[in-house]
Amino acid sequence: MQTTSVSLQNPLLSIVVPIYNTSQFLDECLASILAQTYQNWEALLINDASTDQSATICKAWVKKDARFKYHVLPRNGGLSEVRRCGIDLAIGDVIGSVDSDDFLLPNHFETMIETMLDHDADIVLCGFRKTYGDGRFRKNALNMPEGFTWVHPDLLIEAYIDKRITGSIPNKVFRKGILEKDDFPTGRMLYEDYAAIIHPIVRAKRATHTGLCTYCYRQVGSSITHSKTFKHYHDFCVLASERYQYLDLCEKKGLITAELKEKLLIFPKKAILEHFYYAMQHASTPDEKEQVALLGMQIQTLGFLPIRRGFHVKMMWMSLHKRITEHRLRHLQSEFLK
């Protein structure tokens, strides 16, 4: 794995824009890219075989500004396939992203690039502004101080706690080579970003927060965060199991000690047990019930048993264990953040 230097004062930024049937919001998204105060960019519009007017809108923006580059996938492959394609096509020194139903404040990428250069960071992230259909917005309450920088092991700790450094790709920019296409799972998995983000976190030496909320996440009532199915619970359980096992690799790389690994295991363990239980409750077809049985056997290979009785009491205990562990880990970090 080779990383690209971003010591240049004006690095080329490749912006990956995944598009699937978002014509209602696409113009606003692309207009927010064009309005960026940072001008040295290419925007890769990756159409995941949309069936609405997205293609027409994309072609109009390509004619308007040559920095917009349009690519259409031959068939619908899902978000992972789009992100993999975008990374393949990117020629920039830095890779960013914006989902096509979201939009950006005008200074978004300028502050991200400035932060990367000022702090020699491999990853830069910002806070979210959740926007609603009636014009209201709410800033992410977990926004961080300007220029706050994590190094290992704190960087990995934050990724596993999954609050200050979340499993989201679009609110981050990456030095090219830190985020790779194979970080994204193949196949039609949900929560692709949650699966992918841990890999660049491990590769990175430094991650820095801009201290600003410049990424505008559109809160759509019908989004997947509001209606979960068997597949949501099943896929998240699978990915949390992978995170659980990934800590062994982190220990071997010397990023964490064996003692710290044992502390961090509680975070994916609770997610595994919680999502397995709800997958079990939502399994209604023979195929889904078979998937649950296989998943249960996989969980047992991790060294613990799925919860089948007393679920809510055990979840309350694990939540308390998580909070205590998080508090103790926070105690080891900067007094400034307490």
Phi and psi restraints in degrees (value plus and minus 20) as a CYANA .aco file:
   2 GLN   PHI    -133.4   -93.4
   2 GLN   PSI     117.1   157.1
   3 THR   PHI    -124.2   -84.2
   3 THR   PSI     133.3   173.3
   4 THR   PHI    -116.7   -76.7
   4 THR   PSI     115.1   155.1
   5 SER   PHI     -87.9   -47.9
   5 SER   PSI     118.6   158.6
   6 VAL   PHI    -138.2   -98.2
   6 VAL   PSI      16.1    56.1
   7 SER   PHI     -93.8   -53.8
   7 SER   PSI     -34.4     5.6
   8 LEU   PHI     -81.3   -41.3
   8 LEU   PSI     130.6   170.6
   9 GLN   PHI     -98.3   -58.3
   9 GLN   PSI     -37.5     2.5
  10 ASN   PHI    -160.2  -120.2
  10 ASN   PSI      43.1    83.1
  11 PRO   PHI     -86.6   -46.6
  11 PRO   PSI     128.7   168.7
  12 LEU   PHI     -92.1   -52.1
  12 LEU   PSI     110.2   150.2
  13 LEU   PHI    -126.7   -86.7
  13 LEU   PSI     104.8   144.8
  14 SER   PHI    -117.6   -77.6
  14 SER   PSI     100.2   140.2
  15 ILE   PHI    -126.5   -86.5
  15 ILE   PSI      94.7   134.7
  16 VAL   PHI    -110.0   -70.0
  16 VAL   PSI     105.6   145.6
  17 VAL   PHI    -139.6   -99.6
  17 VAL   PSI      78.9   118.9
  18 PRO   PHI     -92.9   -52.9
  18 PRO   PSI     113.3   153.3
  19 ILE   PHI    -150.3  -110.3
  19 ILE   PSI     104.6   144.6
  20 TYR   PHI    -169.8  -129.8
  20 TYR   PSI      86.0   126.0
  21 ASN   PHI      31.3    71.3
  21 ASN   PSI      28.9    68.9
  22 THR   PHI    -140.1  -100.1
  22 THR   PSI      11.9    51.9
  23 SER   PHI     -78.2   -38.2
  23 SER   PSI     -48.7    -8.7
  24 GLN   PHI     -81.0   -41.0
  24 GLN   PSI     -51.4   -11.4
  25 PHE   PHI    -134.0   -94.0
  25 PHE   PSI     -26.3    13.7
  26 LEU   PHI     -85.3   -45.3
  26 LEU   PSI     -61.7   -21.7
  27 ASP   PHI     -79.3   -39.3
  27 ASP   PSI     -63.8   -23.8
  28 GLU   PHI     -83.7   -43.7
  28 GLU   PSI     -60.1   -20.1
  29 CYS   PHI     -81.5   -41.5
  29 CYS   PSI     -70.8   -30.8
  30 LEU   PHI     -91.0   -51.0
  30 LEU   PSI     -53.0   -13.0
  31 ALA   PHI     -83.4   -43.4
  31 ALA   PSI     -55.6   -15.6
  32 SER   PHI     -89.8   -49.8
  32 SER   PSI     -47.8    -7.8
  33 ILE   PHI     -91.7   -51.7
  33 ILE   PSI     -65.4   -25.4
  34 LEU   PHI     -81.8   -41.8
  34 LEU   PSI     -50.4   -10.4
  35 ALA   PHI    -103.0   -63.0
  35 ALA   PSI     -17.9    22.1
  36 GLN   PHI     -83.1   -43.1
  36 GLN   PSI     116.9   156.9
  37 THR   PHI     -90.8   -50.8
  37 THR   PSI     -42.4    -2.4
  38 TYR   PHI    -105.6   -65.6
  38 TYR   PSI     103.8   143.8
  39 GLN   PHI    -124.4   -84.4
  39 GLN   PSI     -37.1     2.9
  40 ASN   PHI    -109.4   -69.4
  40 ASN   PSI      61.2   101.2
  41 TRP   PHI    -163.0  -123.0
  41 TRP   PSI     140.9   180.9
  42 GLU   PHI    -145.2  -105.2
  42 GLU   PSI     119.8   159.8
  43 ALA   PHI    -132.6   -92.6
  43 ALA   PSI      96.0   136.0
  44 LEU   PHI    -114.5   -74.5
  44 LEU   PSI      83.4   123.4
  45 LEU   PHI    -108.0   -68.0
  45 LEU   PSI      83.7   123.7
  46 ILE   PHI    -123.3   -83.3
  46 ILE   PSI      87.3   127.3
  47 ASN   PHI    -109.3   -69.3
  47 ASN   PSI      95.5   135.5
  48 ASP   PHI    -107.3   -67.3
  48 ASP   PSI      35.5    75.5
  49 ALA   PHI      37.5    77.5
  49 ALA   PSI      28.8    68.8
  50 SER   PHI     -82.9   -42.9
  50 SER   PSI     132.5   172.5
  51 THR   PHI    -131.7   -91.7
  51 THR   PSI     -16.2    23.8
  52 ASP   PHI    -120.9   -80.9
  52 ASP   PSI    -170.4  -130.4
  53 GLN   PHI    -111.6   -71.6
  53 GLN   PSI      -5.2    34.8
  54 SER   PHI     -78.9   -38.9
  54 SER   PSI     -60.6   -20.6
  55 ALA   PHI     -81.5   -41.5
  55 ALA   PSI     -64.7   -24.7
  56 THR   PHI     -81.4   -41.4
  56 THR   PSI     -63.0   -23.0
  57 ILE   PHI     -84.3   -44.3
  57 ILE   PSI     -64.4   -24.4
  58 CYS   PHI     -80.2   -40.2
  58 CYS   PSI     -65.9   -25.9
  59 LYS   PHI     -83.1   -43.1
  59 LYS   PSI     -54.1   -14.1
  60 ALA   PHI     -86.2   -46.2
  60 ALA   PSI     -58.7   -18.7
  61 TRP   PHI     -92.2   -52.2
  61 TRP   PSI     -52.6   -12.6
  62 VAL   PHI     -82.7   -42.7
  62 VAL   PSI     -59.7   -19.7
  63 LYS   PHI     -88.3   -48.3
  63 LYS   PSI     -51.7   -11.7
  64 LYS   PHI     -92.8   -52.8
  64 LYS   PSI     -56.9   -16.9
  65 ASP   PHI    -171.2  -131.2
  65 ASP   PSI     103.5   143.5
  66 ALA   PHI     -86.9   -46.9
  66 ALA   PSI     -32.5     7.5
  67 ARG   PHI     -92.0   -52.0
  67 ARG   PSI     -38.0     2.0
  68 PHE   PHI    -102.8   -62.8
  68 PHE   PSI     106.8   146.8
  69 LYS   PHI    -144.5  -104.5
  69 LYS   PSI     107.3   147.3
  70 TYR   PHI    -123.9   -83.9
  70 TYR   PSI     114.8   154.8
  71 HIS   PHI    -161.6  -121.6
  71 HIS   PSI     114.2   154.2
  72 VAL   PHI    -138.2   -98.2
  72 VAL   PSI     114.8   154.8
  73 LEU   PHI    -100.5   -60.5
  73 LEU   PSI     125.3   165.3
  74 PRO   PHI     -87.6   -47.6
  74 PRO   PSI     -43.8    -3.8
  75 ARG   PHI    -170.7  -130.7
  75 ARG   PSI     139.3   179.3
  76 ASN   PHI     -87.6   -47.6
  76 ASN   PSI      97.4   137.4
  77 GLY   PHI    -133.3   -93.3
  77 GLY   PSI     -29.1    10.9
  78 GLY   PHI      74.4   114.4
  78 GLY   PSI     148.9   188.9
  79 LEU   PHI     -80.5   -40.5
  79 LEU   PSI     -60.5   -20.5
  80 SER   PHI     -78.3   -38.3
  80 SER   PSI     -64.9   -24.9
  81 GLU   PHI     -83.3   -43.3
  81 GLU   PSI     -58.0   -18.0
  82 VAL   PHI     -85.9   -45.9
  82 VAL   PSI     -66.0   -26.0
  83 ARG   PHI     -85.0   -45.0
  83 ARG   PSI     -59.8   -19.8
  84 ARG   PHI     -81.2   -41.2
  84 ARG   PSI     -64.1   -24.1
  85 CYS   PHI     -82.5   -42.5
  85 CYS   PSI     -64.5   -24.5
  86 GLY   PHI     -81.1   -41.1
  86 GLY   PSI     -61.6   -21.6
  87 ILE   PHI     -85.9   -45.9
  87 ILE   PSI     -57.8   -17.8
  88 ASP   PHI     -81.6   -41.6
  88 ASP   PSI     -60.2   -20.2
  89 LEU   PHI    -102.4   -62.4
  89 LEU   PSI     -41.3    -1.3
  90 ALA   PHI     -84.1   -44.1
  90 ALA   PSI     115.3   155.3
  91 ILE   PHI    -135.6   -95.6
  91 ILE   PSI     -18.3    21.7
  92 GLY   PHI     -97.6   -57.6
  92 GLY   PSI     147.3   187.3
  93 ASP   PHI    -101.0   -61.0
  93 ASP   PSI     -40.5    -0.5
  94 VAL   PHI    -152.4  -112.4
  94 VAL   PSI     121.8   161.8
  95 ILE   PHI    -135.8   -95.8
  95 ILE   PSI     105.9   145.9
  96 GLY   PHI    -144.3  -104.3
  96 GLY   PSI    -197.3  -157.3
  97 SER   PHI    -179.0  -139.0
  97 SER   PSI     131.3   171.3
  98 VAL   PHI    -165.7  -125.7
  98 VAL   PSI     109.8   149.8
  99 ASP   PHI     -92.1   -52.1
  99 ASP   PSI     125.4   165.4
 100 SER   PHI     -94.0   -54.0
 100 SER   PSI     -27.3    12.7
 101 ASP   PHI    -123.0   -83.0
 101 ASP   PSI     -12.9    27.1
 102 ASP   PHI    -130.3   -90.3
 102 ASP   PSI    -199.9  -159.9
 103 PHE   PHI    -173.6  -133.6
 103 PHE   PSI     152.7   192.7
 104 LEU   PHI    -143.3  -103.3
 104 LEU   PSI     128.9   168.9
 105 LEU   PHI     -92.4   -52.4
 105 LEU   PSI     132.6   172.6
 106 PRO   PHI     -78.3   -38.3
 106 PRO   PSI     -49.2    -9.2
 107 ASN   PHI    -113.7   -73.7
 107 ASN   PSI      -9.1    30.9
 108 HIS   PHI     -76.5   -36.5
 108 HIS   PSI     -81.1   -41.1
 109 PHE   PHI     -94.1   -54.1
 109 PHE   PSI     -48.3    -8.3
 110 GLU   PHI     -82.2   -42.2
 110 GLU   PSI     -65.2   -25.2
 111 THR   PHI     -89.5   -49.5
 111 THR   PSI     -53.3   -13.3
 112 MET   PHI     -86.4   -46.4
 112 MET   PSI     -66.6   -26.6
 113 ILE   PHI     -87.2   -47.2
 113 ILE   PSI     -63.9   -23.9
 114 GLU   PHI     -78.7   -38.7
 114 GLU   PSI     -62.0   -22.0
 115 THR   PHI     -84.7   -44.7
 115 THR   PSI     -61.2   -21.2
 116 MET   PHI     -81.4   -41.4
 116 MET   PSI     -64.8   -24.8
 117 LEU   PHI     -89.6   -49.6
 117 LEU   PSI     -62.5   -22.5
 118 ASP   PHI     -87.1   -47.1
 118 ASP   PSI     -51.7   -11.7
 119 HIS   PHI    -132.5   -92.5
 119 HIS   PSI     -15.1    24.9
 120 ASP   PHI      31.2    71.2
 120 ASP   PSI      25.9    65.9
 121 ALA   PHI    -111.0   -71.0
 121 ALA   PSI     126.4   166.4
 122 ASP   PHI    -105.2   -65.2
 122 ASP   PSI     -49.6    -9.6
 123 ILE   PHI    -151.9  -111.9
 123 ILE   PSI     116.2   156.2
 124 VAL   PHI    -144.8  -104.8
 124 VAL   PSI     117.8   157.8
 125 LEU   PHI    -152.4  -112.4
 125 LEU   PSI     140.4   180.4
 126 CYS   PHI    -153.6  -113.6
 126 CYS   PSI     153.6   193.6
 127 GLY   PHI    -105.1   -65.1
 127 GLY   PSI     150.9   190.9
 128 PHE   PHI    -123.5   -83.5
 128 PHE   PSI     130.2   170.2
 129 ARG   PHI    -133.6   -93.6
 129 ARG   PSI      88.2   128.2
 130 LYS   PHI     -96.4   -56.4
 130 LYS   PSI     105.0   145.0
 131 THR   PHI    -133.1   -93.1
 131 THR   PSI     127.1   167.1
 132 TYR   PHI    -141.2  -101.2
 132 TYR   PSI     141.5   181.5
 133 GLY   PHI     -80.5   -40.5
 133 GLY   PSI     -45.4    -5.4
 134 ASP   PHI    -109.5   -69.5
 134 ASP   PSI     -11.5    28.5
 135 GLY   PHI      75.7   115.7
 135 GLY   PSI     -30.4     9.6
 136 ARG   PHI     -91.3   -51.3
 136 ARG   PSI     134.6   174.6
 137 PHE   PHI    -164.7  -124.7
 137 PHE   PSI     137.6   177.6
 138 ARG   PHI    -158.5  -118.5
 138 ARG   PSI     106.1   146.1
 139 LYS   PHI     -93.9   -53.9
 139 LYS   PSI     131.0   171.0
 140 ASN   PHI     -82.4   -42.4
 140 ASN   PSI     100.7   140.7
 141 ALA   PHI     -87.3   -47.3
 141 ALA   PSI     -35.2     4.8
 142 LEU   PHI    -118.3   -78.3
 142 LEU   PSI       3.2    43.2
 143 ASN   PHI     -79.4   -39.4
 143 ASN   PSI     131.4   171.4
 144 MET   PHI    -132.5   -92.5
 144 MET   PSI     145.7   185.7
 145 PRO   PHI     -84.0   -44.0
 145 PRO   PSI     127.9   167.9
 146 GLU   PHI     -78.9   -38.9
 146 GLU   PSI     109.0   149.0
 147 GLY   PHI      56.6    96.6
 147 GLY   PSI     -10.4    29.6
 148 PHE   PHI     -87.1   -47.1
 148 PHE   PSI     111.2   151.2
 149 THR   PHI    -142.0  -102.0
 149 THR   PSI     115.6   155.6
 150 TRP   PHI    -125.8   -85.8
 150 TRP   PSI     122.0   162.0
 151 VAL   PHI    -146.7  -106.7
 151 VAL   PSI     148.9   188.9
 152 HIS   PHI     -93.7   -53.7
 152 HIS   PSI     122.6   162.6
 153 PRO   PHI    -108.1   -68.1
 153 PRO   PSI     -27.2    12.8
 154 ASP   PHI     -79.2   -39.2
 154 ASP   PSI     -54.3   -14.3
 155 LEU   PHI     -81.3   -41.3
 155 LEU   PSI     -64.9   -24.9
 156 LEU   PHI     -90.3   -50.3
 156 LEU   PSI     -58.9   -18.9
 157 ILE   PHI     -76.6   -36.6
 157 ILE   PSI     -67.9   -27.9
 158 GLU   PHI     -83.3   -43.3
 158 GLU   PSI     -57.2   -17.2
 159 ALA   PHI     -84.9   -44.9
 159 ALA   PSI     -56.6   -16.6
 160 TYR   PHI     -98.4   -58.4
 160 TYR   PSI     -53.8   -13.8
 161 ILE   PHI     -85.6   -45.6
 161 ILE   PSI     -54.3   -14.3
 162 ASP   PHI      46.3    86.3
 162 ASP   PSI      22.0    62.0
 163 LYS   PHI    -143.9  -103.9
 163 LYS   PSI     -82.3   -42.3
 164 ARG   PHI     -96.3   -56.3
 164 ARG   PSI     -54.3   -14.3
 165 ILE   PHI    -135.9   -95.9
 165 ILE   PSI      80.9   120.9
 166 THR   PHI    -108.9   -68.9
 166 THR   PSI     152.2   192.2
 167 GLY   PHI    -103.6   -63.6
 167 GLY   PSI      15.8    55.8
 168 SER   PHI    -124.8   -84.8
 168 SER   PSI     118.5   158.5
 169 ILE   PHI    -108.4   -68.4
 169 ILE   PSI     -63.3   -23.3
 170 PRO   PHI     -83.1   -43.1
 170 PRO   PSI     -44.2    -4.2
 171 ASN   PHI    -108.2   -68.2
 171 ASN   PSI      -0.5    39.5
 172 LYS   PHI    -152.9  -112.9
 172 LYS   PSI     133.6   173.6
 173 VAL   PHI    -142.1  -102.1
 173 VAL   PSI     130.8   170.8
 174 PHE   PHI    -148.7  -108.7
 174 PHE   PSI     115.6   155.6
 175 ARG   PHI     -78.6   -38.6
 175 ARG   PSI     113.5   153.5
 176 LYS   PHI     -80.4   -40.4
 176 LYS   PSI     113.3   153.3
 177 GLY   PHI      84.2   124.2
 177 GLY   PSI     -40.3    -0.3
 178 ILE   PHI    -101.5   -61.5
 178 ILE   PSI     -58.7   -18.7
 179 LEU   PHI    -124.0   -84.0
 179 LEU   PSI     101.4   141.4
 180 GLU   PHI    -136.4   -96.4
 180 GLU   PSI     135.3   175.3
 181 LYS   PHI     -84.1   -44.1
 181 LYS   PSI     -52.8   -12.8
 182 ASP   PHI     -94.9   -54.9
 182 ASP   PSI     -22.9    17.1
 183 ASP   PHI     -88.2   -48.2
 183 ASP   PSI     -45.3    -5.3
 184 PHE   PHI    -110.4   -70.4
 184 PHE   PSI     112.4   152.4
 185 PRO   PHI     -86.6   -46.6
 185 PRO   PSI     123.1   163.1
 186 THR   PHI    -103.5   -63.5
 186 THR   PSI     142.4   182.4
 187 GLY   PHI      65.9   105.9
 187 GLY   PSI     150.7   190.7
 188 ARG   PHI    -111.5   -71.5
 188 ARG   PSI      50.3    90.3
 189 MET   PHI    -112.3   -72.3
 189 MET   PSI     125.7   165.7
 190 LEU   PHI    -105.8   -65.8
 190 LEU   PSI     147.1   187.1
 191 TYR   PHI      39.4    79.4
 191 TYR   PSI      21.5    61.5
 192 GLU   PHI     -80.1   -40.1
 192 GLU   PSI     -60.4   -20.4
 193 ASP   PHI     -85.5   -45.5
 193 ASP   PSI     -58.2   -18.2
 194 TYR   PHI     -80.2   -40.2
 194 TYR   PSI     -58.0   -18.0
 195 ALA   PHI     -89.9   -49.9
 195 ALA   PSI     -58.5   -18.5
 196 ALA   PHI     -98.5   -58.5
 196 ALA   PSI     -55.8   -15.8
 197 ILE   PHI     -83.9   -43.9
 197 ILE   PSI     -48.2    -8.2
 198 ILE   PHI     -85.8   -45.8
 198 ILE   PSI     -48.1    -8.1
 199 HIS   PHI     -89.8   -49.8
 199 HIS   PSI     -71.1   -31.1
 200 PRO   PHI     -84.6   -44.6
 200 PRO   PSI     -49.2    -9.2
 201 ILE   PHI     -80.1   -40.1
 201 ILE   PSI     -63.0   -23.0
 202 VAL   PHI     -89.1   -49.1
 202 VAL   PSI     -57.5   -17.5
 203 ARG   PHI     -91.0   -51.0
 203 ARG   PSI     -52.0   -12.0
 204 ALA   PHI     -90.7   -50.7
 204 ALA   PSI     126.4   166.4
 205 LYS   PHI    -112.4   -72.4
 205 LYS   PSI     -52.0   -12.0
 206 ARG   PHI    -164.0  -124.0
 206 ARG   PSI     121.7   161.7
 207 ALA   PHI    -150.9  -110.9
 207 ALA   PSI     116.4   156.4
 208 THR   PHI    -150.4  -110.4
 208 THR   PSI     122.7   162.7
 209 HIS   PHI    -119.3   -79.3
 209 HIS   PSI     117.8   157.8
 210 THR   PHI     -93.1   -53.1
 210 THR   PSI     -40.6    -0.6
 211 GLY   PHI      61.8   101.8
 211 GLY   PSI     -14.5    25.5
 212 LEU   PHI    -141.9  -101.9
 212 LEU   PSI     137.6   177.6
 213 CYS   PHI    -128.6   -88.6
 213 CYS   PSI      72.2   112.2
 214 THR   PHI    -136.3   -96.3
 214 THR   PSI     -25.1    14.9
 215 TYR   PHI    -118.5   -78.5
 215 TYR   PSI     103.5   143.5
 216 CYS   PHI    -120.4   -80.4
 216 CYS   PSI      87.4   127.4
 217 TYR   PHI    -114.4   -74.4
 217 TYR   PSI     100.6   140.6
 218 ARG   PHI    -101.1   -61.1
 218 ARG   PSI     100.5   140.5
 219 GLN   PHI    -106.8   -66.8
 219 GLN   PSI      81.6   121.6
 220 VAL   PHI    -120.6   -80.6
 220 VAL   PSI     111.0   151.0
 221 GLY   PHI     -78.8   -38.8
 221 GLY   PSI     -49.8    -9.8
 222 SER   PHI    -115.5   -75.5
 222 SER   PSI      -9.6    30.4
 223 SER   PHI     -87.1   -47.1
 223 SER   PSI     144.3   184.3
 224 ILE   PHI     -84.5   -44.5
 224 ILE   PSI     -40.6    -0.6
 225 THR   PHI     -92.5   -52.5
 225 THR   PSI     -32.6     7.4
 226 HIS   PHI    -123.7   -83.7
 226 HIS   PSI     -33.2     6.8
 227 SER   PHI    -164.5  -124.5
 227 SER   PSI      82.1   122.1
 228 LYS   PHI    -119.1   -79.1
 228 LYS   PSI     122.6   162.6
 229 THR   PHI    -135.9   -95.9
 229 THR   PSI    -198.2  -158.2
 230 PHE   PHI     -73.8   -33.8
 230 PHE   PSI     -63.6   -23.6
 231 LYS   PHI     -83.1   -43.1
 231 LYS   PSI     -57.3   -17.3
 232 HIS   PHI     -78.7   -38.7
 232 HIS   PSI     -69.8   -29.8
 233 TYR   PHI     -87.8   -47.8
 233 TYR   PSI     -61.5   -21.5
 234 HIS   PHI     -83.1   -43.1
 234 HIS   PSI     -70.0   -30.0
 235 ASP   PHI     -85.6   -45.6
 235 ASP   PSI     -60.5   -20.5
 236 PHE   PHI     -86.0   -46.0
 236 PHE   PSI     -56.3   -16.3
 237 CYS   PHI     -82.5   -42.5
 237 CYS   PSI     -63.5   -23.5
 238 VAL   PHI     -80.7   -40.7
 238 VAL   PSI     -66.1   -26.1
 239 LEU   PHI     -90.1   -50.1
 239 LEU   PSI     -56.0   -16.0
 240 ALA   PHI     -85.6   -45.6
 240 ALA   PSI     -54.1   -14.1
 241 SER   PHI     -84.2   -44.2
 241 SER   PSI     -58.7   -18.7
 242 GLU   PHI     -85.5   -45.5
 242 GLU   PSI     -59.3   -19.3
 243 ARG   PHI     -83.5   -43.5
 243 ARG   PSI     -58.3   -18.3
 244 TYR   PHI     -79.2   -39.2
 244 TYR   PSI     -66.8   -26.8
 245 GLN   PHI     -93.1   -53.1
 245 GLN   PSI     -47.1    -7.1
 246 TYR   PHI     -84.6   -44.6
 246 TYR   PSI     -43.7    -3.7
 247 LEU   PHI     -83.4   -43.4
 247 LEU   PSI     -48.1    -8.1
 248 ASP   PHI     -82.0   -42.0
 248 ASP   PSI     -62.9   -22.9
 249 LEU   PHI     -84.4   -44.4
 249 LEU   PSI     -60.6   -20.6
 250 CYS   PHI     -81.6   -41.6
 250 CYS   PSI     -57.1   -17.1
 251 GLU   PHI     -87.1   -47.1
 251 GLU   PSI     -62.4   -22.4
 252 LYS   PHI     -84.5   -44.5
 252 LYS   PSI     -52.7   -12.7
 253 LYS   PHI     -95.6   -55.6
 253 LYS   PSI     -29.4    10.6
 254 GLY   PHI      62.9   102.9
 254 GLY   PSI      -7.1    32.9
 255 LEU   PHI     -95.5   -55.5
 255 LEU   PSI     -49.1    -9.1
 256 ILE   PHI    -159.6  -119.6
 256 ILE   PSI     138.2   178.2
 257 THR   PHI    -106.7   -66.7
 257 THR   PSI     147.1   187.1
 258 ALA   PHI     -81.4   -41.4
 258 ALA   PSI     -56.6   -16.6
 259 GLU   PHI     -85.5   -45.5
 259 GLU   PSI     -63.9   -23.9
 260 LEU   PHI     -87.3   -47.3
 260 LEU   PSI     -57.8   -17.8
 261 LYS   PHI     -77.3   -37.3
 261 LYS   PSI     -64.2   -24.2
 262 GLU   PHI     -81.4   -41.4
 262 GLU   PSI     -55.0   -15.0
 263 LYS   PHI     -89.0   -49.0
 263 LYS   PSI     -61.1   -21.1
 264 LEU   PHI     -92.9   -52.9
 264 LEU   PSI     -42.3    -2.3
 265 LEU   PHI     -79.7   -39.7
 265 LEU   PSI     -46.3    -6.3
 266 ILE   PHI     -81.6   -41.6
 266 ILE   PSI     -51.7   -11.7
 267 PHE   PHI     -88.4   -48.4
 267 PHE   PSI     -73.7   -33.7
 268 PRO   PHI     -90.2   -50.2
 268 PRO   PSI     -48.9    -8.9
 269 LYS   PHI     -82.3   -42.3
 269 LYS   PSI     -65.7   -25.7
 270 LYS   PHI     -82.7   -42.7
 270 LYS   PSI     -61.5   -21.5
 271 ALA   PHI     -82.8   -42.8
 271 ALA   PSI     -60.0   -20.0
 272 ILE   PHI     -81.3   -41.3
 272 ILE   PSI     -72.3   -32.3
 273 LEU   PHI     -87.0   -47.0
 273 LEU   PSI     -59.4   -19.4
 274 GLU   PHI     -86.0   -46.0
 274 GLU   PSI     -66.9   -26.9
 275 HIS   PHI     -94.8   -54.8
 275 HIS   PSI     -49.0    -9.0
 276 PHE   PHI     -85.1   -45.1
 276 PHE   PSI     -63.0   -23.0
 277 TYR   PHI     -79.4   -39.4
 277 TYR   PSI     -66.7   -26.7
 278 TYR   PHI     -92.7   -52.7
 278 TYR   PSI     -50.0   -10.0
 279 ALA   PHI     -83.1   -43.1
 279 ALA   PSI     -61.5   -21.5
 280 MET   PHI     -82.5   -42.5
 280 MET   PSI     -60.2   -20.2
 281 GLN   PHI     -89.4   -49.4
 281 GLN   PSI     -51.1   -11.1
 282 HIS   PHI    -113.4   -73.4
 282 HIS   PSI     -27.1    12.9
 283 ALA   PHI     -90.1   -50.1
 283 ALA   PSI      99.6   139.6
 284 SER   PHI    -142.6  -102.6
 284 SER   PSI     -46.2    -6.2
 285 THR   PHI    -117.8   -77.8
 285 THR   PSI     140.2   180.2
 286 PRO   PHI     -76.7   -36.7
 286 PRO   PSI     -58.9   -18.9
 287 ASP   PHI     -84.6   -44.6
 287 ASP   PSI     -62.7   -22.7
 288 GLU   PHI     -85.4   -45.4
 288 GLU   PSI     -59.1   -19.1
 289 LYS   PHI     -86.7   -46.7
 289 LYS   PSI     -54.4   -14.4
 290 GLU   PHI     -87.4   -47.4
 290 GLU   PSI     -60.3   -20.3
 291 GLN   PHI     -82.3   -42.3
 291 GLN   PSI     -59.0   -19.0
 292 VAL   PHI     -83.7   -43.7
 292 VAL   PSI     -62.8   -22.8
 293 ALA   PHI     -81.5   -41.5
 293 ALA   PSI     -64.3   -24.3
 294 LEU   PHI     -84.3   -44.3
 294 LEU   PSI     -60.6   -20.6
 295 LEU   PHI     -85.4   -45.4
 295 LEU   PSI     -58.5   -18.5
 296 GLY   PHI     -80.7   -40.7
 296 GLY   PSI     -59.8   -19.8
 297 MET   PHI     -87.8   -47.8
 297 MET   PSI     -57.3   -17.3
 298 GLN   PHI     -85.1   -45.1
 298 GLN   PSI     -58.7   -18.7
 299 ILE   PHI     -83.5   -43.5
 299 ILE   PSI     -58.8   -18.8
 300 GLN   PHI     -83.6   -43.6
 300 GLN   PSI     -49.1    -9.1
 301 THR   PHI     -88.2   -48.2
 301 THR   PSI     -37.4     2.6
 302 LEU   PHI     -99.6   -59.6
 302 LEU   PSI     -32.0     8.0
 303 GLY   PHI      85.9   125.9
 303 GLY   PSI      -8.8    31.2
 304 PHE   PHI    -165.5  -125.5
 304 PHE   PSI     145.1   185.1
 305 LEU   PHI    -123.8   -83.8
 305 LEU   PSI     124.2   164.2
 306 PRO   PHI     -80.3   -40.3
 306 PRO   PSI     128.9   168.9
 307 ILE   PHI    -104.3   -64.3
 307 ILE   PSI     104.6   144.6
 308 ARG   PHI    -138.3   -98.3
 308 ARG   PSI     -42.3    -2.3
 309 ARG   PHI    -152.0  -112.0
 309 ARG   PSI     130.2   170.2
 310 GLY   PHI      44.3    84.3
 310 GLY   PSI      13.4    53.4
 311 PHE   PHI     -78.5   -38.5
 311 PHE   PSI     -70.2   -30.2
 312 HIS   PHI     -86.7   -46.7
 312 HIS   PSI     -56.4   -16.4
 313 VAL   PHI     -86.6   -46.6
 313 VAL   PSI     -64.3   -24.3
 314 LYS   PHI     -86.6   -46.6
 314 LYS   PSI     -55.1   -15.1
 315 MET   PHI     -86.6   -46.6
 315 MET   PSI     -57.8   -17.8
 316 MET   PHI     -82.6   -42.6
 316 MET   PSI     -61.8   -21.8
 317 TRP   PHI     -85.5   -45.5
 317 TRP   PSI     -62.7   -22.7
 318 MET   PHI     -88.0   -48.0
 318 MET   PSI     -55.0   -15.0
 319 SER   PHI     -83.7   -43.7
 319 SER   PSI     -60.7   -20.7
 320 LEU   PHI     -85.0   -45.0
 320 LEU   PSI     -62.0   -22.0
 321 HIS   PHI     -80.3   -40.3
 321 HIS   PSI     -62.5   -22.5
 322 LYS   PHI     -81.3   -41.3
 322 LYS   PSI     -65.8   -25.8
 323 ARG   PHI     -83.9   -43.9
 323 ARG   PSI     -60.6   -20.6
 324 ILE   PHI     -85.6   -45.6
 324 ILE   PSI     -64.0   -24.0
 325 THR   PHI     -82.8   -42.8
 325 THR   PSI     -64.3   -24.3
 326 GLU   PHI     -80.2   -40.2
 326 GLU   PSI     -63.5   -23.5
 327 HIS   PHI     -80.4   -40.4
 327 HIS   PSI     -63.1   -23.1
 328 ARG   PHI     -87.4   -47.4
 328 ARG   PSI     -58.9   -18.9
 329 LEU   PHI     -87.8   -47.8
 329 LEU   PSI     -59.9   -19.9
 330 ARG   PHI     -81.8   -41.8
 330 ARG   PSI     -54.6   -14.6
 331 HIS   PHI     -81.3   -41.3
 331 HIS   PSI     -46.6    -6.6
 332 LEU   PHI    -100.9   -60.9
 332 LEU   PSI     -32.1     7.9
 333 GLN   PHI    -117.7   -77.7
 333 GLN   PSI    -192.1  -152.1
 334 SER   PHI     -76.7   -36.7
 334 SER   PSI     112.4   152.4
 335 GLU   PHI     -80.4   -40.4
 335 GLU   PSI     -44.2    -4.2
 336 PHE   PHI     -83.5   -43.5
 336 PHE   PSI     -47.9    -7.9
 337 LEU   PHI    -111.9   -71.9
 337 LEU   PSI     -21.2    18.8
